[in-house]
Amino acid sequence: MFEQVRKKIATLLGIDESKIKMQSRFTEDLKADSLDIVQMLIALEDDFGVEFSDDEINNWKTVGDIVKYLENIK
C-alpha cells in the first residue's frame, strides 16, 4: 500500500520517490501546497475507489496517515 501511495505522490509532486517516507509531512517535508494536497487526495480517491471525508482529511499530517487509513478500509 505504501509503495502505491508513494508512487502517486511522487508523480503528482514531481519529486523522487525515495524522498517520501511514512513519516513525511505534506507541507513541511514534501513542500506541497494546498492545491497539491487537494489534487493528491482526489487522485488517491480515484485510484483506490474511496471517498475521504473532511473529518479524516483534517486529521492527516503525514503520508503514513493516509496509508494507515487505506489499509484499514481495504
Secondary structure, DSSP 8 states (H G I E B T S, - for coil): -HHHHHHHHHHHHT--GGG--TT-BTTTTT---HHHHHHHHHHHHHHHT----HHHHHH--BHHHHHHHHHHH-
